[in-house]
Amino acid sequence: MNNQVITRFAPSPTGNLHIGGARTALYNWLFAHKNHGRMVLRIEDTDKERSTDTALENILDGMRWLGLNWDGDIYYQSQFIKKHQEIAYQLLESGNAYYCYCSADELSKMKEDALSQGKSPVYNNKWRERLPNEIDKKIQPVLRLKTPLKGKTIINDKVQGLIEYDNKDIDDFIILRSDGTPTYMLASVVDDHELGITDIIRGDDHLNNAARQINICLLMSWIPPSYSHIPLIHSSNGTKLSKRDGALSVSDYKKDGYLAEAVLNYLLRLGWSYGDQEFFSINEMIEFFNIEKIHKSPARLDLKKLLNVNSHYLKEKNDDELIKLIFKSERILFDKKLEEKMKLIIPHLKTKSKTLNELSELIRYLYQERPIEIKEFDFNIYTPEINDLVTSFKLSLEKIDNWDLMIIRDLFDNFLVNTNTKLIDIAKPLRIILTGSIVPTGIYELLLPLGKAEILNRISDYLNN
C-alpha cells in the first residue's frame, strides 16, 4: 500500500486566482513538501458555460509566479466524466442511489413548505422508496444519493477538530443531473479517490460538503481522505472580502509591483504563526509548517501589513535579481551599460521603495529619452537666479576629467564655496532638471550613474528651453 501523502489544489477556471485560493494552494503545497509527498493540480472545469481559457491561464500563471509548482500533469475534471457516471450507476445498482422525478415546481413548493414550518429547506426524500408510473417517466430524473437516515456522520478535521452531523439533517443530494452530467459533489469525491488524494485542505465553506462527500466514500467502501478546513480570509473590518477591500487576484498584486516571496510570506501568516517569527524562507516554511496550528477564526486582510512585508523583501532582495525584474516589468531590451548604471543607484533607491513599481519609477530617470519631461512642482525652476546657478554648475562640471563618487562630492564642495550657496539651492533644481521629478536619494549618488556627458546634455536641454 502506498502511504505517500498526496494533496490537491482544485480551482475552477471561472475566475482569476485570488488570494484565498492562493493561500489554499500554499498550504497544500507546504503540507505535501513537509511530508515528502506530492501536490496534484486538478482543474474543475465541468461548468463549461462559465469556464474560460483566460481564467485558466491566470490561475496557472499565478501559481508559477508564486513558485507553487504542482507534481505531474494537470488533471482536468471534464476528462473523467465517464468515470463519475460509472460510480453513480454503481451506487444506483447497489441500492445506495435512486432516481428522483420531482419537477422544478414540486421542489420549489417543498422548499416553501419546509421554511414555513421552520425547517431546513432540504429535499424530503419523496422518491427514496417509490417507483415511477408512466406519467412520472415523462420527467427526466436526477440521481440522488441515499444518505443514512439515522446516526451521525463524524469528521475528525485537523483544523476544526471533531465535528458531528446528525444524518437526519443531511439531505439526499443530487449526484447526476437530469442530463446525466455529474454534480461537483460526486465528481470531486471520485476524482480524489482516483488520484489517491490522502489529505484535503480547503476553505471551511466546504465543511458541510465534507459531511455529504464522506458518505459517498463510505457507501463505496473507500477510505475517506483526511480533512483540514481552513477559515476564510475576511476584510479588515471582519466582513466578507470584496474588491473594495483589496481582494485582488494574484496577477493584480504582481502587476502592482509586489514580490512573489512577499505575497507568499504574507499568505502563510494569514491564519498561521510560528512563535514571533515574521519572515520565512521557503525552506523554513516547509520545516515549520504544521496544519494543526492553523487558527480556527477567520484571518483579516491587512494591506498595510502586506505592503510592509513587501518593503522588507524588496530591501533584502539581491540587486542583480531586482535589476532583472525591472528590465522584465519595464519591458526594456537588455543593455549591459544600463545594467551597470542601475547597479550604482539601486542599493540607495530600494530603501526608498515599497514595491517594484515604485523602484522602477525611481530608476527610470537613467534611461529616459531627452529632453526630460519636467513635471509641475510648487518649486519653480525657471527663474533667472536658478538659471544662473545651474549655468555656473555646468561650467564647473565641464572642467573635471574623471568620474567617481569622491570627485562628485569635491565638485559640489568647491562649487558651494565659490558661489556661497547651500547644497539644497543647487541640489533641488538639479534633481528636477536631471530626472523630471524628485528622486529621493543623495544628489551625489543620483548623479553618479548618469555620467558627466549625460548630465551636461540634460542641463543644456534645460538651459535651451
Secondary structure as GFF3:
##gff-version 3
##sequence-region A 1 465
A	DSSP	beta_strand	6	9	.	.	.	ID=ss1
A	DSSP	alpha_helix	19	34	.	.	.	ID=ss2
A	DSSP	beta_strand	38	43	.	.	.	ID=ss3
A	DSSP	alpha_helix	53	66	.	.	.	ID=ss4
A	DSSP	beta_strand	75	76	.	.	.	ID=ss5
A	DSSP	three_ten_helix	77	80	.	.	.	ID=ss6
A	DSSP	alpha_helix	81	93	.	.	.	ID=ss7
A	DSSP	beta_strand	97	100	.	.	.	ID=ss8
A	DSSP	alpha_helix	104	116	.	.	.	ID=ss9
A	DSSP	three_ten_helix	136	138	.	.	.	ID=ss10
A	DSSP	beta_strand	142	145	.	.	.	ID=ss11
A	DSSP	beta_strand	152	157	.	.	.	ID=ss12
A	DSSP	beta_strand	161	166	.	.	.	ID=ss13
A	DSSP	three_ten_helix	167	169	.	.	.	ID=ss14
A	DSSP	beta_strand	174	176	.	.	.	ID=ss15
A	DSSP	alpha_helix	184	194	.	.	.	ID=ss16
A	DSSP	beta_strand	199	203	.	.	.	ID=ss17
A	DSSP	three_ten_helix	204	206	.	.	.	ID=ss18
A	DSSP	alpha_helix	207	219	.	.	.	ID=ss19
A	DSSP	beta_strand	226	230	.	.	.	ID=ss20
A	DSSP	beta_strand	233	234	.	.	.	ID=ss21
A	DSSP	three_ten_helix	243	245	.	.	.	ID=ss22
A	DSSP	alpha_helix	250	255	.	.	.	ID=ss23
A	DSSP	alpha_helix	260	268	.	.	.	ID=ss24
A	DSSP	alpha_helix	282	288	.	.	.	ID=ss25
A	DSSP	three_ten_helix	291	293	.	.	.	ID=ss26
A	DSSP	beta_strand	299	300	.	.	.	ID=ss27
A	DSSP	alpha_helix	303	316	.	.	.	ID=ss28
A	DSSP	alpha_helix	319	329	.	.	.	ID=ss29
A	DSSP	alpha_helix	336	349	.	.	.	ID=ss30
A	DSSP	three_ten_helix	350	352	.	.	.	ID=ss31
A	DSSP	alpha_helix	356	363	.	.	.	ID=ss32
A	DSSP	three_ten_helix	364	366	.	.	.	ID=ss33
A	DSSP	alpha_helix	384	398	.	.	.	ID=ss34
A	DSSP	alpha_helix	405	419	.	.	.	ID=ss35
A	DSSP	alpha_helix	423	435	.	.	.	ID=ss36
A	DSSP	alpha_helix	443	447	.	.	.	ID=ss37
A	DSSP	alpha_helix	452	463	.	.	.	ID=ss38
###
